[in-house]
Amino acid sequence: MGEIPTLPTTVVRPGDKRYPALSRGFNQRWIAAPEYVRLVRTPEEARAALAEAVNEVPADPARTRITVKAGGHCYEDFVCGADVRVILDVSPMCGVSYDSAMQAYCVEAGATNWHVYSHLYPVSGKALPGGSCYSVGLGGHIPAGGFGLLSRQHGLTVDYLYAVEVAVVNADKTVRLVVARRDDEDERLAELLWAHTGGGGGNFGVVTRFWFRGLPEPPKQVLLTALAWDWKDFTKDEFAGLVTAYGEYFHRHQDAASASGKLFGLLKLNHVSNGQIGLLAQVDVDDPDGPQAMTDFIQAVDGRIGPPATKMRSVMGEHFVHMDIPRVMPWLTAAQALNASGENRCGKYKSAYLRKPFTEQQISAMWAYLGKEEYTGYVNKQALIQVDSYGSAINRPLHDTAVRQRDSVLKLQYQVYWTRQDADEDTHIAWIRDTYKATFAETGGVPVAGGDATDGCYIGYPDADLNDGRWNESEQSWETLYYKDAYAKLQGIKRHWDPLNVFRHAQSIRPGPES
């Protein structure tokens, strides 16, 4: 085969056979109808494409937004919405290299988690502590404050972010590329870097490149365990015992230098129609205490309940790991085994940070709404509450970041999936809304930020319901739930770097008042 010819930036319009695929993302619930999708391959192409888009006159006044797509995993319609006019797709820009001038590893914004794992690690021995879903694009994952199975050991991805390059739109509609460093003497540039350490993607401009310093080395080997329990064996007391033991374990083990503090778990509280509750866990076995930490963890959780542990027999959210016994394997092999890309389905998601183990009220609500007392006629194997371990190194950040939730021990992701052919979309959305609202009934239906037991929501799992008084009856706005005290500073940064509010959606940073 010959080389792919050098062509002008690719523009895909309606009628092109590629258009249907490129105008949607991972969540099939959201399909856009833009005037065009433009794929960019270099930072300069991104700058020029943005400049052209900003200065065009929309053909349809109802479709004016310009959005940026990397891996396409945005859960809401922020990228692929009905009001989108242009999608700038940076996925062809996916290089990974070492920048000697910057003394940092450079990763382009279209790269995915798997690009970093499979391209950076083999040549450097370094890794980002990113997510298990390796088709997620870093253009969204990093600015959200992405985390993964190495995060209790090494912190968040943004803890290693040193610099970022962004195409920004000036007040006169000209566009320039700027590089912002963590230690920039120019305060405005340092603030732009800070905004990308948890301020969310698609807020300030088009990110083209990230630079990371001090990246950690993942373990040579990890011990991976997958267990499940059959729902039919659970009483409410058994369920309470399981989720309490899980929460208490991670509340107690918060020392990232210890094997137990490095251990990461994912508890899959599936709807009863799935038939099972699942558990995935990984621990560093370069640490000689790693195997014993896994044994102690399983004993702490499984030993607290009567139902016998068995194998996973079905997909649970975005995971299905069928293993006969706990297995030691190279870290990169384990990352591949746990890949959680899942199917391209319709979905709805919600999140919560927990600072303490589950309360009795929360446990009762989850028991009821997972199908034991409410929604007993609801059948959906792919409705669940996923409980990720959190804390340890995450709670001791290396630098100040825009991620403000730095003392939580658990991170929840409510998930429900269905296909576009399913006529019961409203039923699925009602289930997740009602379940979430019941769980946090004591605080207005949401996990309030700075609460005794909760600390808000994760912008990486956006939820437009937080804008709606029917589902958020607390006194906290979505801005506070995501960003806490960082929001005012983010607003000032937004006003300076995106004065025309080009990059906007239902939960984008709103420009702050002029100072």
N, C-alpha and C positions, 0 to 999 in steps of 0.2 A: 504494500500500500504506500502511496505517496504521502508527502507531508500535507497537512491541512493548510490551504493557502491563507496568507494574511489578508484579512478582509476588514472593511470598516465595521465599527461596532454593530452587532447584530440587532436588528429591529424586527420583532415578530408582531404582526397585526392580525385582526380577525380574518379568517379564511385560510391562514397558514395552518398546516397540519399540527404544528407544535403549539399553537395558541391555547387550545383547551388545557394542556398539561401545565403550561407556564403561567397561566392566569389563576391558578389555584395553588394551595399548599398541602401540607400533611392533613390538616383538618378539612375533610370534604364538606363540612357544613358551610364553608365560606368559599364562594367562587366569584371572582371579579369579572368584569367586562371592560377592561381598559382600552383606551385608544390604541395602545401598543405596550409591549414588554420590551425593554432594551437590556440586552446582556452586555456587561462591561468586563474587560479583561485586565485593565490596568488602572491605577489611581487617576492618571490623566484622562483616560476614557470616562471614568466615573465623574470627574469634574466637568468635562465637556458635555456629557449627557445630561447632567443635572442643570447646567447653564441653559441648554437648549429647552429642556422641559419647563423650567421656571418662566421662560420668556415666551412660551407658546400661548395662544388663545385657545381655551378649551372649546371643543366642538359641542359639548353638552354642559350647560351651566350647573347641572346637578352632579357632575363628576369632575371634581377639581383637584383631588388629592394626589400627591406624588408620594409613593411608598417605596420601601427598600426591602428586597427579599434576599436572604442568604440560604438557609436550609429550608425555609418555608414552614417552620413549626409553630408559628404564632397561633395560640389557641383561640383568640377572638378575631374579629374582622378588621384588625388594625392594618393589615397588609393587603388582604384580598377582599375588600369591601365593595359594596354596590356604588359607593361614591368615589372610587379610585379611577383616576384618569391615566396615570402612567405608573408602571412598576419597573424600577431599576433593579435588575437581577445581578447580584455580584458573585453568584456561585462559580462562574468561570475563573474568578480571581482567588485561587486557593493554594498559593505557594507557601512553603515552610522553609525557612533558611536562618542562618546566623548572620547578624549584621555586626561586623567588627567595629564600625564607626560608632554605633549605638551601644556596643557591648551588651547585646541582648538578642534573644531569639525573636525573629520577625515571622508573624503568621498573618496571611492576608484574610480579609473579612469573610470571604466566601468559603474558606476552609471549614470543614466539619470537625466534630470531636474525633472522628476516626482518622482524618488527615493528620491530626496532631499525634494520636496514639501510634498510627502505623508509619508515619513519615518522620516525626521528630524523635520518638523514642529509639528506634533502631540505630540512628546515626549519632545520637547524643547521650542516650541513657536517661534523658529527662522526660518529664510528663507534666501536663496540666491536670490538676485534680478536678476534672470535668465530669459531665454526666454519663450515664450508662447508655443512653440513646445516642449512638454514634453518627446518625445522620443529621443531628441538630447542627445548624450553622453557628459559627462563633460570632458572627455579626450580631446575633440576638442573644446568644448564651452568655457572652462575656459582659456586656453592659448591664445585664439583669443581675449579675452577681452569681453566675452559675456555680453549681456544686456537684459532687459525685461521690463515688465510693471511697476515694482517697481523702475526702475533705476533713474527716475527723482526725486524720493523721497529719494533713498538710494545709488545711484551710481552704479558702475559696479561690477560684480562678483569679478574681480581681486583686487578691493579695499579692500577686506577682506581676500585675500590669504596671509597666514602667512608662510606656508612651503609646499614643494613638494618633493616627492620621485621619483627618476628617475633611470631606468636601463640605464647605459651609456657604450659605447664601447671604450675601450682604444686603443692606437696606436698598441699594440701587439695583438689585437683581443680578449683580455679577457674582461669580462663584470662584472661590479659591480653595486650594488645599492647604491645610495647616497641620503642623505636627506639634502636639502638646505633650510635654514630659511631666512626670511627677515632681521633679526638682527644678522645673522651669523658674527662672528669675521673673519672668513676666507672669504676674498673678493671674491674669485672665486665661493664659494658656494652662497654668497649673490647675485652675478651676475646671477647665474643659476636660482635662484628664480625669480629675476627681469625679466629674459628672458621669463618666463612663465606667465607674467602679460601683455600679448599682443603681444608676439613674434611669435604667431602662433603655431599650433599643428604639431607634426611629424617633428620637426626640430632638436632636441637635444638628444633625447633618447626615451625610452618607459616610459611614466608617469604611476606610479602605484597608488599613493595616493596623495591627497591634504589635507591640514589642513587650517581651516579658524578660524580667531579670530574676536571678536566684531560683529558677525552677527546681523543684525537688526531684529526687530519683525515686521512682516507684519500687516496691519490693521486687526482688528477683522472683519470689514465689509467694502465692497466697493460698489460703485454704478456703474453699468455697463450699457452702452447705445450702441445700434446698430441702425444706420440709413442708408438709401440709397436714391438716387435720380435717376430718370429715365433719361438716356442719351438724349432721344428725346426732353426733355424740355430745353436743354442747347443751348444757343448761345455761341460764343467765349467769349463775355464779361461776361456772367454768369460763365463760366468755370474759367476765370481769377479771377473773384470775389471770387469764392470758394477757390481756391488754395492760393490766396493772403491772404485772411482772416485767413486761417488755419496757414500759415507761420507766419503772423504777431502776431497771438495770442501767439504762443510759443516763438517768439522772445521777446515779452513783458513780459512774465511770466516765470521768471528764478529764482525765490526765492523758494528753496526747503522747506522752513519753512512754506510757504503759501499753501493753498489748491489748488490754480491754478497752483502753481509751482510743485505740486505733480501729477497733472492730466496728464495722458498718452493717446495719441491718435494714431490711425492708419487710415490713409486715403487711400482708395483703388481706384486708378485711373485706372480702367479697360479699356481694349480696347472696343470701341463702340459696338462691336458685343456681349459683355456680356449683354448689355442693361441697366446696372446700374453703378453708382459710389457709393462706400460704405464708411462708417465711423464707427469705433469702438472706444469707449472711456471708461476709467476707472478712478475713483477718490476715494480717501480715505474718507469714511464717518464717521470714528472715529473723524476726524477733523470736528467740527460743521459747518465750512464754506464749507465743501465738496459739499453738494447738491446745494448750490448757485453757487459754482464754475462751476459745470456741466451745470447748467442753463445758466450761463453767456457764457460759451464756446459754447454751441449749438446756443445761440442767436448770438454770434459773427460770427459764420460760416454760419449757416442756414439763419440767418437774413440778410445776405449780398446779398442773391440771391433770384431769383423769383421761380425756380422750387420747387414744394412741396416735403417735405421729406416723405418717405414711408418705408416699410420693405425691408430687404434683401430677394431676391428671389432666389439667386443662390450662389454657391461657388465662393469665390473671393480670388484667390491665394491659401492660405492654411487655410482660415477661412470661416465659414458659421454660423452666429449666428442669429437665427430667434427669435426675441423678440417683443412682442406687445407694451411694455412700458419700460422705464428705470427701472431697477430692482436692489434692494439692496439685497446682498447675502454675506454669509461668504467668506472671501478671498480665502480659499482653494477651495470652490465650484466654485467661479468665475474663478480660475486658470484652473479648470477642464472644465468649460464651454467654455473657450477660447482656449482649446487645439487645436494647429494648426499642428498636424502631417501631415494631408493631405494624399492623395493617393501616392502610390509608382509609380511615373511617370518619364518620361524623362524631364529634365529641363535645362535651362540656366539662369544664374543670373549675375547681375552687381550691383554695389553699389556706393554711393556718400555721403559725409558729406557736409552739407550746413551750412554756418556761418550766412547767412542772408536769409530772405524770397526769393522766386523765383523772378528772373528778368523777364522783358517782353520777352526777347528772349527765355528764358527757357520755359515760359508759352506757347508761340506761337509754339515752337517745340513740346511740349507735346500734345497740342491740335491737331496739324497736324498728328503726328505719332500714336496717339491713335485711328486714323481712320477717322478723320474729313476731312483731306485734303490729307493725304498720306495713303497708305495701305487700301484704301477704299474697295478693293476686298478681303482683308485678313479677314478671319473669325476664331477667336479663343477666346472663352470666358475666357480662362485662360492665357491671356497676360495682364500684368498690371505693373504699377509703384506704389509701396507701399511707402507711406510717413509716417515714424515714427517720433513722437516727440522725442526730445533729449534735452540734457543740464541739467539745474538745478543742482542737486547734482553731476551729472556726471562731470560738469565743475568745481567742487571744490573737487578734489581727496584727499583722506585721506593720501595717500603715493605716492611717485614717482613710476610710472609704465611705461611699454613699450608702452602703448597706448598713442599716442601723440595728438590725436584729442580731445582736452579738452575745446574747446570753440565753438562747433557747436550747432545749435538749431534744426536741422532736420537731419534725416538719411534716405536715399533713398535705396530701394531695387527694382531693375528692375527684373521682373520674367516672364518667359514664359514656358508653360508646353505642353507636347504632349505625346502620347503613342508610344510604340515601333512599333506598327503596322501602324503608321501614315507615309505615304510616303513623307510628306512635311517637314521633319526635317530641311532641308536647308532653307526653307521659314521662319520657326519659328525663327531660329537663325539669319537670315538676319533681321527680324523685330526688335529683341532686340538690335542688333548691330547698326542698322540705327537710331533707336529711341534714344539710349544713345548718339551716336555721334552727332546727331542733337541737343540734349539738351545742350551739352557742346561744341558746335561748336566754341564758342568764345575763348576757351582755348585748342584747339587741339583735341577735341573729348572726353576729360576726365575731371573730376572735380579736377583740379590741387590742390596739397597740398599747404597750406599757401597762397591761393588766396584771393582776396577781398571777394568773396562770397562762395568759396568752400574750402574744406580741405582734398582732397584725397579720398581714398577708404578703405574699411573694409576687413581685411584679413579673417574674419569669413565668408564672402561671396566671396570666391576667384573667380577670372576672368582671365583666361589665355590670353584673348585678350589684356590685358594690356602689354604683352610682344611683341605684334605685331604692327609694324609701320603703318599698314593699318588702325588700329583702335585706336591707340594711337599716334597722331601726335604732341603731346606736347614735351617739352624738358625734361620732367620728366619720369624716368624709373618706372617700377612697384615697385621697392624697395622704392623709394621716396613716391610714391602715398600711399603705405600702412604704411610705418614706419617713414617717414620724417627724422628727425635728429637722430633717435634711431638706424638706420640701421648699422652704423659703429660699434657701441658697440655690437650689436647683432652678427655681423660677428666675432668679437673677442671672444665672448662667444662660438660661434659655433666652432671655430678652437680649442679652449681648450677642450670642452666637446665632440665633435664629430670629432676628427682629421681625421678620414678616410672617412668622409662625407657619412656615412652609410644611414642617413636619408635624402633623397633627392627627389625632384620632380621638376616640372616646375617652381615653385615659392618658393622653400625652401631657407632658409638663406644660402648664399654662404660663406664658410670659409674665414675669413679675412687674410691679410698677416701676417706673423710672425713678432712679435714686437721685 
